Amino acid sequence: MECPMNHERAPQYYGDYLGIERLLELQKPLSLREGKLIAHDEMLFIIIHQAYELWFKQILHEIAACAEVLSKPEADDDGPDMNVVVHRFKRVVEIWKLLNQQVDVLETMTPLDFLEFRELLHGASGFQSKQFREIEASLGLRMESRFRPDYYKHTELGGFNAKDFAEITEFEQKPSILQLTERWLARMPFFEEGFWHGWEEAPNEYKTGERPAFWLRYRQLYEQSLSDRDDKPDLLGKFDDIFFHSGWGSFSPASLRAALFIMLYRDEPLFRLPFGLLNSLIEIDEQLSNFRYRHLQMVRRMIGTRVGTGGSSGEQYLQGAVNRNYIFKELAGVITFLIERRNLPTLPSRLHRALRFNYSDR
């Protein structure tokens, strides 16, 4: 049987493969009059935003592939699938860094340059980017967590057309990366009693059936790590509530305990990829925040406090989004409860072996 890769194929041409001719026909400035571009910087404005949308498409491509792995009933935390997930999320981080740098190019356009064509954009707004909304939804930004959700979902002036509105609404029903990560964390098996039976560092007051011995001991060490400047009653109350009662945001207590445990023992071989996953999600949130902040600063520079072209409050809305529209803030908040590496409890030998890939019952 002939290998399908060996048959004769017509040679590819660079421009045809990338569709360059069609791509370069997509820039259609509204200020173009009789073959002359009246507002010179409108071309820059269009190309920058088209480049954003191309990168948004790639980000959605990466997120969808990661979601497929994380949705499996059992994630292979030390296998190739998880390695690919971490790699792809790191790529998303680098893409966001690039998108944030694009603002530097856009800011070479002065306010007067923008005013030459701004009024032609009436009704249109970056707020209407369907792909950006899909990115937010696929990562896990919920409607009730947004600043001014009334701006987000409507079909009036400055909102989405009916088709995009319907597609975004349908997209929001899919499991998000936040939900999949929470489920993945919650099923971490390393607090089963068998791993901790006879643990030498178990507190004297430990009784089977209460909190796991590790967390009783860890709470003692966390309390000892707090300084006189810290509000100990508040932090210890939050520790108990977050990790054993109410959870935090969309994360259950079990999933938050797993996240903290991974961060504490990140140097164990089995936790290197899980830590890379958590760290990448925190970085994505950070870069998204930078993206919003850079656009807030640009809007202040370009139009001051004027209303946006899509009818939003402009600067006021963007400032609110910067302050509120976080997705993985609870994961980042777990860092509040870390202690120094040198003071970490020594893990039971059976669990230690399990975290080094050579676990055996013998």
Residue frames as qw, qx, qy, qz and C-alpha x, y, z in Angstrom:
[[0.000, 0.888, 0.459, 0.000, 0.00, 0.00, 0.00],
 [0.425, 0.486, -0.019, 0.763, 1.42, 3.32, -1.04],
 [0.308, -0.423, -0.440, 0.730, 2.16, 5.81, 1.73],
 [0.168, 0.871, 0.458, 0.063, -0.27, 8.75, 1.40],
 [0.232, -0.869, 0.114, 0.422, 2.63, 11.15, 2.01],
 [0.489, -0.278, 0.595, 0.573, 4.57, 9.90, -1.03],
 [0.496, 0.602, 0.585, 0.222, 2.14, 10.65, -3.86],
 [0.345, 0.232, 0.217, 0.883, 2.82, 13.50, -6.25],
 [0.066, -0.815, -0.474, 0.327, 1.51, 16.87, -5.10],
 [0.356, 0.782, 0.145, 0.491, 1.46, 20.19, -6.84],
 [0.463, -0.004, -0.341, 0.818, 3.98, 22.61, -5.31],
 [0.174, -0.837, -0.473, 0.214, 2.54, 25.24, -3.00],
 [0.314, 0.527, 0.030, 0.789, 2.98, 28.96, -3.56],
 [0.240, -0.142, -0.536, 0.797, 3.41, 31.20, -0.51],
 [0.258, 0.021, 0.013, -0.966, 0.73, 33.72, -1.45],
 [0.612, -0.151, -0.567, -0.530, -1.82, 31.05, -2.41],
 [0.529, -0.186, -0.781, 0.275, -1.29, 28.97, 0.74],
 [0.188, -0.286, -0.499, 0.796, -1.78, 31.98, 3.04],
 [0.123, 0.771, 0.609, 0.141, -4.47, 33.63, 0.92],
 [0.351, -0.323, -0.070, 0.876, -2.42, 36.83, 0.87],
 [0.006, 0.240, 0.438, 0.866, -4.33, 38.45, -1.98],
 [0.401, -0.630, -0.586, -0.314, -7.68, 38.01, -0.24],
 [0.547, -0.527, -0.403, 0.511, -6.19, 39.01, 3.10],
 [0.298, -0.208, 0.044, 0.930, -4.86, 42.30, 1.76],
 [0.126, -0.387, -0.513, -0.756, -8.22, 43.15, 0.22],
 [0.419, -0.592, -0.684, 0.075, -9.93, 43.15, 3.62],
 [0.281, -0.417, -0.250, 0.827, -8.75, 46.63, 4.67],
 [0.116, 0.614, 0.551, 0.554, -11.51, 49.00, 3.58],
 [0.188, -0.238, -0.351, 0.886, -11.18, 52.41, 5.29],
 [0.140, 0.769, 0.617, -0.095, -14.40, 54.41, 5.51],
 [0.059, -0.835, 0.032, 0.546, -12.47, 57.60, 4.89],
 [0.422, -0.056, 0.652, 0.627, -11.34, 56.41, 1.45],
 [0.392, 0.756, 0.282, -0.442, -12.70, 58.92, -1.10],
 [0.639, 0.758, -0.081, -0.105, -12.14, 58.53, -4.83],
 [0.861, 0.289, -0.246, 0.339, -9.01, 56.48, -4.32],
 [0.220, 0.554, -0.411, 0.689, -7.57, 58.82, -1.68],
 [0.577, -0.433, -0.634, 0.280, -7.34, 57.99, 2.01],
 [0.115, -0.833, -0.052, -0.538, -8.49, 61.13, 3.82],
 [0.594, -0.710, 0.303, -0.224, -7.62, 59.85, 7.32],
 [0.447, 0.560, -0.696, 0.045, -4.16, 58.31, 6.96],
 [0.114, -0.331, 0.845, -0.404, -4.20, 56.47, 10.32],
 [0.814, 0.027, 0.171, -0.555, -7.46, 54.65, 9.66],
 [0.778, 0.346, -0.519, -0.073, -5.44, 51.99, 7.82],
 [0.192, 0.347, -0.782, 0.480, -3.35, 51.41, 10.93],
 [0.520, -0.135, 0.456, -0.710, -6.49, 51.24, 13.07],
 [0.882, 0.173, -0.123, -0.420, -8.05, 48.57, 10.84],
 [0.670, 0.376, -0.631, 0.112, -4.91, 46.43, 10.53],
 [0.052, -0.346, 0.731, -0.585, -4.25, 46.47, 14.28],
 [0.645, -0.043, 0.428, -0.632, -7.77, 45.28, 15.06],
 [0.873, 0.284, -0.286, -0.276, -7.79, 42.68, 12.30],
 [0.427, 0.409, -0.751, 0.295, -4.52, 41.34, 13.73],
 [0.382, -0.238, 0.621, -0.642, -6.22, 41.14, 17.14],
 [0.840, 0.109, 0.122, -0.518, -9.00, 39.02, 15.66],
 [0.743, 0.386, -0.546, -0.029, -6.54, 36.65, 13.98],
 [0.176, 0.337, -0.788, 0.484, -4.75, 36.11, 17.28],
 [0.596, -0.115, 0.416, -0.678, -8.10, 35.70, 19.05],
 [0.881, 0.212, -0.253, -0.338, -8.85, 32.88, 16.62],
 [0.560, 0.355, -0.705, 0.253, -5.58, 31.17, 17.57],
 [0.186, -0.285, 0.658, -0.671, -6.28, 31.61, 21.29],
 [0.787, 0.011, 0.175, -0.591, -9.71, 29.97, 20.90],
 [0.803, 0.326, -0.489, -0.098, -8.03, 27.16, 18.95],
 [0.303, 0.341, -0.764, 0.456, -5.62, 26.54, 21.84],
 [0.419, -0.185, 0.515, -0.725, -8.29, 26.79, 24.55],
 [0.860, 0.099, -0.106, -0.489, -10.57, 24.31, 22.75],
 [0.713, 0.295, -0.628, 0.101, -7.75, 21.76, 22.55],
 [0.066, 0.286, -0.720, 0.629, -6.95, 22.20, 26.26],
 [0.628, -0.098, 0.278, -0.721, -10.61, 21.85, 27.21],
 [0.850, 0.161, -0.409, -0.292, -10.79, 18.55, 25.33],
 [0.519, 0.225, -0.741, 0.362, -8.01, 17.10, 27.50],
 [0.105, -0.183, 0.591, -0.778, -9.28, 18.54, 30.79],
 [0.705, -0.060, -0.004, -0.706, -12.78, 17.20, 30.12],
 [0.622, 0.121, -0.772, -0.050, -11.55, 13.60, 30.25],
 [0.764, -0.562, -0.232, -0.216, -12.83, 11.66, 33.30],
 [0.775, -0.522, 0.103, 0.342, -9.25, 11.05, 34.42],
 [0.328, 0.906, -0.264, 0.050, -6.48, 13.46, 33.52],
 [0.905, 0.001, -0.132, 0.405, -3.02, 11.89, 33.19],
 [0.225, -0.968, 0.028, 0.107, -1.18, 14.46, 35.31],
 [0.422, -0.628, 0.526, 0.389, 2.30, 13.23, 34.42],
 [0.679, 0.255, 0.631, 0.276, 1.58, 12.21, 30.83],
 [0.322, 0.097, 0.429, 0.838, 1.87, 13.76, 27.39],
 [0.041, -0.733, -0.579, -0.354, -1.68, 15.14, 27.37],
 [0.372, -0.864, -0.228, 0.250, -1.10, 17.35, 30.40],
 [0.506, -0.328, 0.263, 0.754, 2.26, 18.42, 29.03],
 [0.216, 0.397, 0.549, 0.703, 0.54, 19.58, 25.85],
 [0.207, -0.853, -0.468, -0.102, -2.11, 21.47, 27.87],
 [0.462, -0.723, -0.023, 0.514, 0.56, 23.36, 29.83],
 [0.444, -0.064, 0.436, 0.780, 2.49, 24.06, 26.64],
 [0.104, 0.579, 0.579, 0.564, -0.59, 25.46, 24.90],
 [0.296, -0.890, -0.338, 0.083, -1.62, 27.63, 27.83],
 [0.491, -0.525, 0.152, 0.679, 1.92, 29.03, 27.94],
 [0.314, 0.247, 0.534, 0.745, 1.51, 29.84, 24.25],
 [0.101, -0.819, -0.509, -0.246, -1.71, 31.71, 25.07],
 [0.445, -0.768, -0.105, 0.448, 0.25, 33.74, 27.65],
 [0.440, -0.233, 0.368, 0.785, 2.84, 34.69, 25.04],
 [0.158, 0.540, 0.597, 0.572, 0.14, 35.67, 22.54],
 [0.237, -0.893, -0.380, 0.028, -1.43, 38.00, 25.13],
 [0.476, -0.578, 0.112, 0.653, 1.96, 39.58, 25.73],
 [0.334, 0.124, 0.533, 0.767, 2.20, 40.22, 21.99],
 [0.030, -0.735, -0.581, -0.348, -1.31, 41.69, 21.89],
 [0.369, -0.840, -0.215, 0.334, -0.42, 44.02, 24.74],
 [0.447, -0.347, 0.307, 0.765, 2.65, 45.18, 22.82],
 [0.273, 0.486, 0.604, 0.569, 0.48, 45.99, 19.78],
 [0.136, -0.908, -0.375, 0.130, -1.00, 48.85, 21.79],
 [0.411, -0.561, 0.196, 0.691, 2.39, 50.59, 21.51],
 [0.274, 0.138, 0.611, 0.730, 1.97, 50.65, 17.74],
 [0.025, -0.737, -0.629, -0.245, -1.62, 51.85, 17.95],
 [0.314, -0.837, -0.231, 0.383, -0.56, 54.66, 20.26],
 [0.390, -0.129, 0.326, 0.851, 1.63, 56.14, 17.52],
 [0.011, -0.616, -0.558, -0.556, -1.73, 57.48, 16.31],
 [0.074, 0.008, -0.365, 0.928, -2.41, 60.83, 18.00],
 [0.222, 0.513, 0.673, -0.484, -5.82, 61.99, 19.26],
 [0.330, 0.606, -0.111, -0.715, -6.15, 64.39, 16.32],
 [0.163, 0.244, -0.854, -0.431, -5.29, 61.56, 13.92],
 [0.066, 0.273, 0.949, -0.143, -8.09, 59.47, 15.44],
 [0.259, 0.574, 0.398, -0.667, -10.61, 62.31, 15.28],
 [0.192, 0.365, -0.525, -0.744, -10.16, 62.42, 11.51],
 [0.459, -0.021, -0.766, -0.450, -12.23, 59.23, 11.18],
 [0.052, 0.047, 0.853, -0.516, -13.70, 58.48, 14.64],
 [0.502, 0.252, 0.273, -0.781, -17.19, 59.76, 13.83],
 [0.580, 0.268, -0.589, -0.494, -17.36, 57.35, 10.88],
 [0.300, 0.074, -0.937, 0.162, -17.24, 54.47, 13.40],
 [0.456, -0.167, 0.318, -0.814, -20.47, 55.48, 15.18],
 [0.893, -0.043, -0.011, -0.448, -22.20, 52.33, 16.46],
 [0.865, 0.224, -0.416, 0.167, -19.11, 50.13, 16.08],
 [0.386, -0.769, 0.427, -0.277, -16.97, 49.20, 19.08],
 [0.319, 0.377, -0.860, 0.128, -14.31, 46.72, 20.09],
 [0.482, -0.100, 0.635, -0.596, -16.89, 45.73, 22.68],
 [0.826, 0.298, 0.050, -0.476, -18.63, 43.89, 19.81],
 [0.281, 0.485, -0.819, -0.118, -15.74, 41.48, 19.24],
 [0.911, -0.143, -0.130, -0.364, -17.50, 38.11, 19.29],
 [0.796, 0.204, -0.502, 0.268, -14.24, 36.20, 19.57],
 [0.105, 0.408, -0.547, 0.723, -13.08, 38.19, 22.60],
 [0.657, -0.284, 0.216, -0.664, -16.37, 37.44, 24.35],
 [0.949, 0.041, -0.281, -0.138, -15.97, 33.77, 23.46],
 [0.521, 0.354, -0.596, 0.498, -12.46, 33.78, 24.92],
 [0.251, -0.371, 0.468, -0.762, -13.76, 35.26, 28.17],
 [0.840, -0.135, 0.050, -0.523, -16.62, 32.75, 28.29],
 [0.885, 0.191, -0.423, 0.036, -14.43, 29.76, 27.42],
 [0.324, 0.359, -0.635, 0.603, -12.00, 30.67, 30.20],
 [0.386, -0.425, -0.784, 0.233, -14.83, 31.09, 32.70],
 [0.024, 0.026, 0.208, -0.977, -15.83, 34.75, 33.12],
 [0.013, 0.524, 0.851, -0.038, -19.46, 34.48, 34.21],
 [0.007, -0.680, -0.385, -0.624, -22.14, 37.05, 33.46],
 [0.497, -0.822, -0.267, -0.075, -22.78, 37.82, 37.12],
 [0.696, -0.426, 0.009, 0.578, -19.06, 38.44, 37.68],
 [0.450, 0.418, 0.269, 0.742, -18.76, 41.11, 34.98],
 [0.070, -0.407, -0.212, 0.886, -18.70, 44.83, 35.50],
 [0.427, 0.420, -0.007, -0.801, -21.88, 46.32, 34.01],
 [0.379, 0.096, 0.899, 0.197, -23.30, 43.10, 32.49],
 [0.431, 0.725, 0.426, -0.328, -26.03, 45.24, 30.94],
 [0.171, 0.750, -0.418, -0.484, -23.39, 46.52, 28.52],
 [0.247, -0.330, 0.879, 0.239, -22.44, 43.01, 27.58],
 [0.195, 0.244, 0.930, 0.192, -25.59, 41.22, 26.42],
 [0.365, 0.655, 0.375, -0.545, -27.92, 43.32, 24.30],
 [0.518, 0.333, 0.598, 0.513, -28.74, 43.96, 20.65],
 [0.096, 0.950, 0.226, -0.194, -29.27, 47.71, 20.85],
 [0.419, 0.854, -0.209, 0.226, -26.88, 50.31, 19.41],
 [0.043, -0.728, 0.633, -0.261, -23.34, 49.34, 20.34],
 [0.727, -0.227, 0.606, -0.231, -24.35, 45.76, 21.15],
 [0.307, -0.145, 0.874, 0.348, -24.24, 42.58, 19.10],
 [0.530, 0.102, -0.435, -0.720, -26.25, 41.76, 16.03],
 [0.848, -0.162, 0.157, -0.479, -28.83, 39.01, 16.52],
 [0.893, 0.262, -0.364, 0.035, -26.64, 36.28, 14.97],
 [0.376, 0.433, -0.614, 0.543, -23.59, 37.00, 17.16],
 [0.465, -0.392, 0.392, -0.691, -25.78, 37.38, 20.23],
 [0.941, -0.053, -0.018, -0.333, -27.29, 33.93, 19.68],
 [0.806, 0.328, -0.438, 0.224, -23.91, 32.31, 18.98],
 [0.101, 0.480, -0.589, 0.642, -22.31, 33.81, 22.10],
 [0.677, -0.301, 0.278, -0.611, -25.25, 32.69, 24.22],
 [0.975, 0.084, -0.169, -0.118, -24.87, 29.14, 22.90],
 [0.574, 0.475, -0.521, 0.416, -21.09, 29.28, 23.41],
 [0.228, -0.537, 0.483, -0.653, -21.55, 30.22, 27.05],
 [0.893, -0.221, 0.068, -0.385, -23.28, 26.88, 27.74],
 [0.815, 0.295, -0.462, 0.187, -20.06, 24.92, 27.13],
 [0.765, -0.561, -0.121, 0.291, -17.95, 23.85, 30.13],
 [0.158, 0.945, -0.241, 0.156, -15.32, 26.52, 30.76],
 [0.587, 0.380, -0.575, 0.425, -11.65, 26.06, 31.59],
 [0.244, -0.441, 0.498, -0.706, -12.43, 27.31, 35.10],
 [0.855, -0.158, 0.135, -0.475, -15.08, 24.61, 35.59],
 [0.913, 0.239, -0.326, 0.052, -12.89, 21.88, 34.11],
 [0.336, 0.484, -0.587, 0.555, -9.93, 22.93, 36.25],
 [0.499, -0.399, 0.408, -0.653, -12.07, 22.92, 39.39],
 [0.959, -0.027, -0.008, -0.284, -13.25, 19.38, 38.65],
 [0.752, 0.401, -0.447, 0.272, -9.71, 18.24, 37.87],
 [0.045, 0.505, -0.580, 0.638, -8.42, 19.65, 41.16],
 [0.676, -0.326, 0.261, -0.607, -11.30, 18.23, 43.22],
 [0.984, 0.014, -0.098, -0.147, -10.53, 14.64, 42.23],
 [0.312, 0.627, -0.654, 0.285, -6.87, 14.74, 43.32],
 [0.855, -0.262, -0.428, -0.130, -6.41, 11.52, 45.35],
 [0.528, 0.332, -0.574, 0.531, -3.54, 12.33, 47.69],
 [0.286, -0.392, 0.460, -0.744, -5.54, 12.89, 50.88],
 [0.842, -0.172, -0.431, -0.274, -6.88, 9.37, 51.09],
 [0.655, -0.678, 0.267, -0.201, -6.32, 8.02, 54.60],
 [0.975, 0.021, 0.059, 0.212, -4.08, 5.24, 53.30],
 [0.539, 0.624, -0.179, 0.537, -1.37, 7.72, 52.35],
 [0.091, -0.695, 0.305, -0.645, -1.31, 9.32, 55.83],
 [0.872, -0.431, -0.195, -0.123, -1.77, 6.39, 58.20],
 [0.830, -0.355, -0.073, 0.424, 0.86, 6.59, 60.94],
 [0.394, 0.731, -0.037, 0.555, 2.21, 9.96, 59.73],
 [0.603, -0.206, -0.433, 0.638, 4.79, 11.09, 62.28],
 [0.116, 0.089, -0.088, 0.985, 3.92, 14.80, 62.04],
 [0.346, -0.582, -0.606, -0.417, 0.23, 14.34, 62.75],
 [0.197, -0.518, 0.315, -0.770, -0.88, 16.67, 65.57],
 [0.006, 0.022, -0.902, 0.431, -1.66, 15.06, 68.91],
 [0.444, 0.275, 0.449, -0.724, -5.27, 16.20, 68.69],
 [0.413, 0.234, -0.616, -0.629, -5.79, 14.50, 65.32],
 [0.570, 0.092, 0.742, -0.340, -8.71, 12.08, 65.21],
 [0.134, 0.082, 0.840, 0.520, -9.65, 9.96, 62.22],
 [0.075, 0.663, 0.737, 0.109, -12.74, 11.33, 60.48],
 [0.059, -0.873, -0.156, 0.459, -12.02, 14.98, 61.19],
 [0.377, 0.870, -0.264, -0.177, -9.88, 17.20, 58.98],
 [0.893, 0.275, -0.242, 0.262, -6.98, 15.33, 57.38],
 [0.709, -0.543, -0.062, 0.445, -3.92, 15.29, 59.64],
 [0.537, 0.203, 0.182, 0.798, -1.90, 17.24, 57.09],
 [0.008, -0.687, -0.259, -0.679, -4.26, 20.20, 57.13],
 [0.599, -0.776, -0.197, 0.020, -4.43, 20.31, 60.94],
 [0.705, -0.332, 0.085, 0.620, -0.65, 20.46, 61.03],
 [0.393, 0.383, 0.290, 0.784, -0.46, 22.89, 58.15],
 [0.204, -0.855, -0.292, -0.376, -2.89, 25.30, 59.81],
 [0.658, -0.683, -0.053, 0.314, -0.62, 25.36, 62.87],
 [0.619, -0.088, 0.248, 0.740, 2.40, 26.14, 60.69],
 [0.177, 0.639, 0.375, 0.648, 0.49, 28.81, 58.77],
 [0.392, -0.888, -0.222, -0.093, -0.52, 30.53, 62.01],
 [0.686, -0.523, 0.096, 0.497, 3.12, 30.48, 63.15],
 [0.544, 0.218, 0.340, 0.735, 4.22, 32.02, 59.85],
 [0.020, 0.861, 0.349, 0.369, 2.04, 35.10, 60.27],
 [0.380, 0.182, -0.308, 0.853, 3.69, 38.25, 61.58],
 [0.092, -0.495, -0.550, 0.667, 2.41, 40.78, 64.08],
 [0.151, 0.272, -0.216, -0.925, 1.46, 42.99, 61.13],
 [0.288, -0.157, -0.812, -0.483, -0.96, 40.39, 59.80],
 [0.608, -0.212, 0.182, -0.743, -4.57, 40.19, 60.95],
 [0.016, 0.181, -0.982, 0.050, -4.32, 36.65, 62.29],
 [0.436, 0.285, 0.719, -0.460, -7.99, 36.13, 63.27],
 [0.577, 0.591, -0.032, -0.564, -9.12, 37.30, 59.83],
 [0.372, 0.513, -0.721, -0.280, -6.64, 35.18, 57.88],
 [0.094, -0.091, 0.975, -0.182, -7.23, 32.06, 59.98],
 [0.527, 0.390, 0.515, -0.553, -10.98, 32.54, 59.64],
 [0.573, 0.593, -0.292, -0.485, -10.58, 32.78, 55.88],
 [0.124, 0.377, -0.914, -0.083, -8.37, 29.69, 55.89],
 [0.310, 0.124, 0.883, -0.329, -11.06, 27.65, 57.65],
 [0.554, 0.539, 0.304, -0.557, -13.87, 29.00, 55.49],
 [0.456, 0.631, -0.447, -0.440, -12.12, 28.74, 52.12],
 [0.267, 0.387, -0.878, -0.086, -10.51, 25.34, 52.56],
 [0.055, -0.077, -0.968, 0.231, -13.12, 23.54, 54.67],
 [0.259, 0.472, 0.624, -0.566, -16.51, 25.24, 54.55],
 [0.451, 0.733, 0.253, -0.441, -17.67, 27.53, 51.74],
 [0.687, 0.297, 0.390, 0.536, -14.87, 27.39, 49.19],
 [0.120, -0.604, 0.078, 0.784, -14.16, 30.51, 47.17],
 [0.345, 0.431, -0.397, -0.733, -15.85, 31.74, 44.02],
 [0.834, 0.213, -0.296, -0.413, -16.42, 28.79, 41.71],
 [0.459, 0.348, -0.793, 0.199, -13.92, 26.59, 43.57],
 [0.813, -0.473, -0.285, -0.185, -14.94, 24.03, 46.17],
 [0.492, -0.765, 0.408, -0.077, -12.92, 23.57, 49.39],
 [0.891, -0.087, 0.397, 0.201, -11.51, 20.27, 48.05],
 [0.676, 0.615, 0.137, 0.382, -10.28, 21.86, 44.82],
 [0.003, -0.926, 0.224, -0.304, -8.69, 24.78, 46.69],
 [0.712, -0.563, 0.420, 0.030, -6.91, 22.41, 49.07],
 [0.870, 0.206, 0.318, 0.316, -5.55, 20.57, 46.05],
 [0.413, 0.832, -0.006, 0.370, -4.39, 23.83, 44.45],
 [0.316, -0.865, 0.342, -0.186, -2.61, 24.87, 47.65],
 [0.852, -0.299, 0.412, 0.119, -1.02, 21.44, 48.03],
 [0.774, 0.481, 0.198, 0.360, 0.27, 21.57, 44.44],
 [0.176, 0.907, -0.145, 0.354, 1.74, 25.03, 45.00],
 [0.562, -0.731, 0.373, -0.104, 3.40, 23.94, 48.24],
 [0.718, -0.259, 0.613, 0.203, 4.96, 20.81, 46.79],
 [0.593, 0.753, -0.074, -0.277, 5.50, 22.07, 43.25],
 [0.074, 0.687, -0.712, -0.129, 9.04, 20.60, 43.20],
 [0.639, -0.047, 0.762, -0.097, 7.75, 17.04, 43.43],
 [0.116, -0.119, 0.760, 0.629, 7.97, 15.45, 39.95],
 [0.091, 0.491, 0.853, 0.152, 4.26, 14.60, 39.72],
 [0.010, -0.826, -0.422, 0.374, 3.27, 18.18, 40.54],
 [0.290, -0.328, 0.303, 0.846, 5.47, 20.01, 38.05],
 [0.012, 0.290, 0.666, 0.687, 2.93, 19.88, 35.25],
 [0.225, -0.741, -0.633, -0.011, -0.10, 20.58, 37.50],
 [0.303, -0.673, -0.135, 0.661, 1.74, 23.59, 38.92],
 [0.207, -0.092, 0.476, 0.850, 2.57, 24.71, 35.39],
 [0.063, -0.552, -0.722, -0.412, -1.14, 24.53, 34.55],
 [0.286, -0.805, -0.453, 0.253, -2.23, 26.59, 37.58],
 [0.348, -0.519, 0.101, 0.774, 0.54, 29.12, 37.05],
 [0.172, 0.148, 0.593, 0.773, -0.35, 29.52, 33.36],
 [0.126, -0.711, -0.654, -0.225, -4.00, 30.21, 34.21],
 [0.339, -0.775, -0.227, 0.482, -2.95, 32.87, 36.72],
 [0.325, -0.291, 0.356, 0.827, -0.65, 34.37, 34.08],
 [0.100, 0.445, 0.682, 0.571, -3.44, 34.42, 31.50],
 [0.218, -0.839, -0.492, 0.082, -5.61, 36.36, 33.95],
 [0.393, -0.629, 0.038, 0.670, -2.72, 38.77, 34.54],
 [0.260, -0.035, 0.527, 0.808, -2.17, 39.36, 30.84],
 [0.020, -0.651, -0.675, -0.347, -5.91, 39.86, 30.27],
 [0.299, -0.836, -0.305, 0.345, -5.87, 42.46, 33.03],
 [0.360, -0.415, 0.286, 0.786, -2.88, 44.15, 31.37],
 [0.192, 0.327, 0.680, 0.628, -4.76, 44.08, 28.07],
 [0.130, -0.821, -0.546, -0.101, -7.75, 45.86, 29.61],
 [0.381, -0.752, -0.089, 0.531, -5.53, 48.35, 31.42],
 [0.364, -0.150, 0.435, 0.810, -3.56, 49.21, 28.29],
 [0.062, 0.530, 0.645, 0.547, -6.82, 49.88, 26.45],
 [0.276, -0.849, -0.409, 0.192, -8.08, 51.99, 29.33],
 [0.395, -0.574, 0.131, 0.706, -4.92, 54.12, 29.18],
 [0.274, 0.120, 0.589, 0.751, -5.18, 54.38, 25.39],
 [0.046, -0.732, -0.624, -0.269, -8.82, 55.51, 25.57],
 [0.333, -0.816, -0.208, 0.424, -7.91, 58.16, 28.13],
 [0.376, -0.373, 0.351, 0.772, -5.17, 59.34, 25.82],
 [0.182, 0.234, 0.688, 0.663, -7.31, 59.32, 22.66],
 [0.207, -0.588, -0.523, -0.582, -10.76, 60.57, 23.73],
 [0.113, -0.317, 0.449, -0.828, -10.46, 61.52, 27.40],
 [0.256, 0.164, 0.808, -0.505, -13.80, 60.96, 29.13],
 [0.505, 0.209, -0.274, -0.791, -16.00, 61.09, 26.02],
 [0.836, 0.087, 0.412, -0.353, -18.58, 58.37, 25.35],
 [0.421, -0.208, 0.796, 0.381, -17.35, 55.41, 23.31],
 [0.277, 0.187, -0.547, -0.768, -18.32, 54.96, 19.67],
 [0.327, -0.222, -0.897, -0.199, -20.55, 52.04, 20.67],
 [0.451, -0.630, -0.251, -0.580, -22.37, 54.09, 23.29],
 [0.732, -0.379, -0.460, 0.330, -20.60, 52.79, 26.40],
 [0.302, -0.950, -0.032, 0.078, -19.29, 55.15, 29.07],
 [0.536, 0.719, -0.339, 0.286, -15.80, 54.67, 27.65],
 [0.225, 0.502, -0.648, 0.527, -13.20, 55.28, 30.34],
 [0.551, -0.340, 0.434, -0.626, -15.61, 54.57, 33.20],
 [0.963, 0.058, -0.030, -0.262, -16.60, 51.17, 31.80],
 [0.730, 0.433, -0.469, 0.243, -13.00, 50.16, 31.05],
 [0.041, -0.521, 0.616, -0.589, -11.86, 51.13, 34.54],
 [0.758, -0.217, 0.331, -0.519, -14.60, 48.98, 36.06],
 [0.948, 0.240, -0.191, -0.087, -13.67, 46.04, 33.82],
 [0.422, 0.546, -0.601, 0.403, -10.02, 46.34, 34.86],
 [0.283, -0.426, 0.590, -0.625, -11.00, 46.20, 38.52],
 [0.728, -0.068, 0.437, -0.525, -13.54, 43.39, 38.33],
 [0.876, 0.347, -0.144, -0.304, -13.30, 41.13, 35.29],
 [0.046, -0.523, 0.850, -0.047, -10.91, 38.53, 36.70],
 [0.829, 0.042, -0.421, -0.365, -11.42, 34.83, 36.07],
 [0.826, -0.047, -0.508, 0.240, -8.85, 32.95, 38.17],
 [0.086, -0.718, 0.325, -0.609, -8.46, 35.40, 41.05],
 [0.830, -0.471, 0.150, -0.258, -9.23, 32.66, 43.58],
 [0.933, 0.125, -0.107, 0.319, -6.32, 30.56, 42.30],
 [0.364, 0.584, -0.263, 0.676, -4.05, 33.59, 42.66],
 [0.451, -0.679, 0.161, -0.556, -5.54, 34.23, 46.10],
 [0.953, -0.233, -0.181, 0.061, -4.40, 30.80, 47.31],
 [0.581, 0.423, -0.335, 0.609, -0.89, 32.29, 47.39],
 [0.330, -0.702, 0.183, -0.604, -2.02, 34.17, 50.52],
 [0.848, -0.428, 0.174, -0.258, -1.87, 30.89, 52.43],
 [0.811, 0.351, -0.380, 0.274, 1.63, 29.70, 51.49],
 [0.599, -0.767, 0.196, 0.120, 4.38, 29.22, 54.06],
 [0.061, 0.765, -0.615, -0.182, 8.16, 29.11, 53.63],
 [0.811, 0.279, -0.493, -0.148, 9.44, 26.04, 51.80],
 [0.292, 0.369, -0.777, 0.418, 11.85, 25.21, 54.64],
 [0.357, -0.127, 0.618, -0.689, 8.93, 24.86, 57.07],
 [0.726, 0.060, -0.380, -0.570, 6.83, 22.49, 54.97],
 [0.796, -0.276, 0.475, -0.256, 5.79, 19.24, 56.64],
 [0.007, -0.366, 0.888, 0.278, 7.70, 16.17, 55.50],
 [0.764, 0.081, -0.236, -0.595, 5.34, 13.98, 53.52],
 [0.840, -0.204, 0.481, -0.145, 4.75, 10.33, 54.43],
 [0.253, -0.406, 0.767, 0.429, 7.16, 8.04, 52.61],
 [0.454, 0.362, 0.806, 0.113, 4.33, 6.24, 50.80],
 [0.318, 0.886, 0.283, -0.183, 2.95, 9.51, 49.42],
 [0.120, -0.784, 0.425, 0.437, 6.44, 10.76, 48.66],
 [0.393, -0.109, 0.832, 0.376, 7.06, 7.70, 46.50],
 [0.420, 0.632, 0.651, 0.000, 3.73, 8.21, 44.73],
 [0.171, 0.943, 0.036, -0.284, 4.72, 11.76, 43.81],
 [0.146, -0.667, 0.617, 0.392, 7.98, 10.51, 42.30],
 [0.664, 0.401, -0.412, -0.478, 6.37, 8.17, 39.74],
 [0.449, 0.235, -0.861, 0.036, 7.54, 4.92, 41.37],
 [0.586, -0.314, 0.356, -0.657, 4.72, 4.28, 43.80],
 [0.550, 0.046, -0.830, -0.085, 4.48, 0.75, 45.14],
 [0.725, -0.550, -0.095, -0.403, 2.41, -0.84, 47.92],
 [0.902, -0.128, -0.288, 0.294, 5.44, -2.84, 48.98]]
